[in-house]
Amino acid sequence: MPSLNTAVRRRPPPSPWLVYILRCRDGSLYTGITNDLPKRLQAHGTGKASRYTRSRLPVRLAYQEPQPTKSLALKREAAIKALPRAAKLRLLAVKQTGPRSKGYNLASPGNSPACCFPSNPPSRP
């Protein structure tokens, strides 16, 4: 039996929601959310996931970002969709060349590149 001083550190469970970006055959980018990425990618690959990707097959996964809740995943998806294409491409480049250490989370403004979160978000009227 482990003593109190040698308590086992447990990893938090994996995030149930992911925001993902697909690169389509024509070079366009598709952003979505899912709680089962392999199943969703299979649906995209067979043309059954979305009307947009159906006519742009094949597609390949270019980016994925975990989110703790569906609500936050939907908000992050909307934020990514609102980015200009150049900013989305920078986001993909950061994913490919950025730090790969555990805990690096592009979902939070404090840890993400400047291209992805404006320093002064616009206020709503």
C-alpha positions, 0 to 999 in steps of 0.5 A: 500500500503506497504511503501518503508521501508517495501518492500516485499522480494520475493523468487527467482523462483525455479531452472528450472534444476536439476542434480539428482542421482538414486540408481538402484536395483543392487546398481549402480548409475545413474546421469542425468539432467532434468527440470521436475523431477517428469516426469523424475522419472516416465519415469525412473520407467516405463523403458522409460527414459534410456537404463541403468536404464531400466534393473536395475529397480526399481530405487529410487532418491538418490540425487538432486541438483538445477542448474540455467541453462541447461549449468551448469547442464550439466557441473555438471552432467559431473563432478559428472559422472567423480567422482569415486564411493566412492566420489559419495557415500560421496556426497550422505552421505553429502546430507543425513547428511549435513546441511539442511538450505536454501541456502546450495548449493552443486553446488558451490565449496565454499559450497561443501564438499571436496570430490566433487570439487578438490581444484586444478582442473587439467589444460587442455593441 
